[in-house]
Amino acid sequence: MTKDSKSNLSEKQGVSQPETTSKSAAQKIKLNRRKQVSTDTFIEKILEGDITFLSKAITLIESTNSKHQEKANTILNACMPHADKSIRIGITGVPGVGKSTFIEAFGKYLTSLGKKVAVLAVDPSSSINKGSILGDKTRMEQLVTDKNAFIRPSPSGTSLGGVAQKTKESILLCEAAGFDTIIVETVGVGQSETAVHAMVDFFLLLKLSGAGDELQGIKRGIIEMADAIVINKADGDNVKNAKIAKVEFNRALHLYPPKENGWQPKVMIASALNNSGIEDIYTMISEYISTTKKSGAFENRRNDQNKHWLYTTINDQLKKRFYENPKINELLQKEIINLEKGKTTPFNAANNLLNNTD
């Protein structure tokens, strides 16, 4: 390479980055900007129904950073008096049952009535890299552009059955922001149905027909928790199968003892694709809410939700404190080594750790 070519290359080099815009300085600027958004501003904006601040607050709630958690708790406590005024609907079903399509059709119908709808869609997370698909916003293309709708996909993390650990807190923030209908969608696997049932007023189970799903539903005992069963995808050649499935589920419902609130679970058919049956489902849910409010069962269920939240929070905090204890961490490594060498059993190791939590 010639001297001239070196000179040309030298002239084409970019101007060296000033120290004021270095990576560390840029990070400081970002931190300062975050600090400028006070907790009071968050609270004020959320109560005004500002979606941007609502999203940011939910992000704070989901964060494991202690400072974020402290700020989130302050925001949550301030929003609590303005919450608890919505109808909470849980929707579950096996993958492929059409949950996203159904929720979009149902949500669009609700917004057409002047309702404000928040969808908390719990997305599956990888147990290996903790990543999540977060695809609900792409699956609900119409609802996501609706000014009266808010869709929040949340990674499920390691919480029970794919239900996001902070879903309950997110519900309260959405209520404080003015959303009168909260829909919680689960991934429909494991024990997610049980967890969602404990945090909603009405629990809707979506099922398919013609694929042996009727018997599967009966075997799993999910019917005991369902306030209604909707046979989805009742369109085209599948209408006949859907009607047969409806009869089978109605028979199954009569095998179970009546619910404490006096409500007899309904079985309905719908096609979210064709928007058929959606209005009837809303009418049925409205009837349920009216009936349970008159009998006092609605308030009892809300109290049960709060108790479940209390116990869940205690369990989460105990687990967190246990693993964050330096003494426990040191002892845990020793017990793992002993376990690998065959010097102890998992049960003895666990008891030893638990007895040294003081």
SVG drawing of the C-alpha trace seen along z (x, -y; Angstrom):
<svg xmlns="http://www.w3.org/2000/svg" viewBox="-80 -17 84 58">
<polyline fill="none" stroke="black" stroke-width="0.4" points="0.0,0.0 1.4,-3.4 1.9,-6.4 -0.8,-8.3 -3.4,-5.5 -2.7,-5.6 -3.2,-9.3 -6.5,-8.9 -7.7,-6.3 -6.8,-8.6 -8.8,-11.5 -11.9,-9.3 -11.9,-8.3 -14.8,-9.7 -14.3,-12.4 -13.5,-10.8 -16.4,-10.7 -16.4,-13.6 -16.2,-12.6 -19.6,-14.2 -21.4,-11.7 -19.5,-8.6 -21.3,-5.5 -21.1,-6.1 -22.2,-9.7 -25.2,-8.6 -26.2,-6.2 -26.1,-8.9 -28.3,-11.1 -30.8,-8.3 -30.8,-7.8 -31.3,-11.5 -34.2,-11.6 -35.8,-8.7 -35.3,-10.4 -37.1,-13.5 -40.3,-11.5 -41.5,-11.7 -43.8,-9.2 -46.4,-11.9 -46.3,-12.4 -46.8,-8.6 -49.8,-8.6 -51.3,-11.7 -50.9,-10.4 -52.3,-7.0 -55.4,-8.4 -55.8,-10.5 -55.8,-7.3 -52.4,-7.9 -51.5,-4.6 -47.8,-5.4 -47.4,-5.9 -49.7,-2.9 -47.3,-0.7 -44.3,-2.1 -45.8,-1.5 -46.5,2.1 -42.9,2.4 -41.8,1.2 -44.1,3.7 -42.6,6.5 -39.0,5.4 -36.9,7.3 -34.9,4.2 -35.5,3.2 -35.6,-0.5 -38.2,0.1 -40.2,2.2 -40.2,-0.5 -41.4,-3.1 -44.0,-0.6 -45.4,0.0 -45.8,-3.7 -47.7,-4.1 -49.8,-1.1 -50.7,-2.3 -51.8,-5.7 -53.9,-4.1 -55.6,-1.5 -58.5,-3.8 -59.3,-4.4 -59.3,-0.7 -61.6,2.2 -64.4,0.9 -64.1,3.2 -65.4,6.6 -62.5,9.1 -62.9,11.9 -60.5,14.8 -60.3,16.6 -58.4,19.9 -58.2,22.8 -55.7,25.1 -53.3,23.6 -55.1,23.5 -58.5,23.0 -58.6,19.5 -58.2,17.4 -56.7,14.4 -59.2,14.3 -62.1,14.7 -60.7,12.0 -60.3,9.6 -63.9,10.2 -65.2,9.9 -63.1,6.9 -64.2,5.1 -67.8,5.7 -67.3,4.3 -65.6,1.1 -68.5,0.7 -70.7,0.5 -68.5,-2.3 -66.5,0.0 -62.8,-0.5 -61.1,2.9 -57.7,3.9 -56.3,7.3 -53.5,8.7 -52.2,11.5 -49.7,13.7 -47.2,15.0 -45.2,18.2 -41.6,17.6 -38.7,19.9 -37.5,21.6 -34.0,21.6 -33.4,18.0 -36.4,16.3 -37.5,14.9 -41.1,14.6 -43.0,14.7 -45.1,11.6 -47.2,12.1 -50.6,11.1 -50.3,7.6 -49.7,9.0 -52.5,11.5 -55.0,8.8 -54.4,6.3 -57.8,4.6 -58.1,4.4 -54.6,3.0 -55.5,-0.1 -58.8,-0.7 -58.5,-3.8 -60.6,-2.3 -58.5,0.9 -55.1,1.6 -53.2,4.8 -50.3,5.7 -48.4,8.9 -46.4,10.0 -43.8,12.8 -44.9,15.5 -41.5,16.1 -41.3,18.9 -44.6,18.2 -47.3,20.9 -48.8,22.2 -47.7,19.4 -49.6,16.7 -47.5,13.5 -46.5,13.0 -47.6,9.4 -50.8,9.8 -52.9,8.8 -51.1,5.5 -51.4,4.8 -55.2,5.3 -55.4,2.7 -53.4,0.2 -55.6,0.7 -58.7,0.1 -57.2,-3.1 -56.5,-4.2 -60.3,-3.9 -60.6,-0.5 -63.9,1.0 -63.4,4.5 -60.2,6.5 -59.6,9.6 -56.8,12.0 -55.7,14.5 -53.6,17.5 -51.3,19.7 -53.7,22.5 -51.2,25.0 -50.4,26.6 -52.1,25.1 -52.7,21.7 -56.4,22.1 -56.3,22.4 -54.2,19.3 -56.4,17.1 -59.6,18.4 -58.3,17.0 -58.0,13.4 -61.1,12.9 -64.9,12.4 -65.9,14.6 -64.0,17.6 -64.6,18.5 -63.3,21.8 -62.9,22.0 -63.1,25.5 -62.9,27.1 -65.3,29.8 -64.7,32.8 -61.3,33.6 -62.0,35.5 -61.7,32.3 -65.1,32.8 -63.8,35.8 -60.5,34.2 -62.3,31.3 -64.3,33.6 -61.3,35.6 -59.2,32.6 -62.0,31.4 -61.7,27.9 -65.5,27.7 -65.7,27.3 -64.0,23.9 -65.7,22.6 -68.6,20.2 -69.2,20.7 -67.9,23.0 -67.8,21.6 -67.4,24.0 -65.3,21.9 -64.8,22.2 -68.4,23.1 -68.3,22.2 -68.4,24.0 -68.5,27.8 -67.8,27.6 -71.2,26.2 -72.7,29.7 -69.8,30.9 -70.1,27.8 -73.7,28.4 -72.9,32.1 -70.2,30.8 -72.6,28.4 -74.9,31.3 -72.0,33.3 -70.8,30.5 -74.3,29.7 -74.6,33.3 -71.2,33.1 -72.2,30.0 -75.1,31.7 -72.8,34.3 -71.1,31.6 -72.6,30.2 -74.1,26.7 -71.8,23.7 -71.9,21.9 -73.0,18.7 -76.0,20.4 -74.9,19.9 -75.5,22.7 -72.7,22.6 -73.8,22.2 -72.5,23.8 -72.6,21.7 -71.2,21.9 -69.5,19.1 -67.5,18.3 -65.0,15.5 -64.1,15.5 -67.7,14.7 -68.5,12.7 -71.4,15.0 -72.4,15.7 -70.3,12.9 -73.3,10.7 -75.0,13.6 -71.9,14.3 -71.7,10.7 -75.4,10.9 -74.8,14.1 -71.8,12.5 -73.9,9.5 -76.6,11.7 -73.9,13.5 -72.6,10.2 -76.1,8.9 -77.1,12.2 -74.0,12.5 -74.0,8.9 -77.6,9.2 -76.8,12.3 -73.5,11.0 -71.5,13.7 -69.7,11.1 -68.3,9.4 -67.4,12.7 -65.4,13.7 -63.6,10.3 -62.6,11.0 -61.3,14.4 -59.3,12.8 -57.7,10.4 -56.9,13.3 -55.3,15.3 -53.2,12.2 -52.1,11.9 -51.0,15.5 -49.3,15.4 -47.4,12.2 -46.3,13.8 -45.0,16.9 -43.2,14.8 -41.5,12.6 -40.5,15.6 -38.9,17.3 -37.1,14.1 -35.7,13.5 -34.7,17.1 -32.6,17.1 -31.2,13.6 -29.8,14.6 -26.0,14.8 -25.8,17.5 -28.3,19.6 -26.5,19.2 -23.2,20.4 -24.9,23.3 -26.9,24.2 -23.7,24.7 -22.3,27.0 -25.5,29.0 -25.4,29.3 -21.9,30.7 -22.9,33.2 -25.9,34.1 -23.7,34.8 -21.3,36.9 -24.2,38.9 -23.6,37.7 -27.2,36.4 -30.7,36.6 -32.7,33.7 -35.1,33.8 -32.3,33.7 -30.6,30.9 -33.8,28.9 -34.5,29.3 -31.0,28.3 -31.4,25.1 -34.8,24.3 -33.6,24.7 -30.8,22.2 -32.9,19.3 -32.6,17.3"/>
</svg>
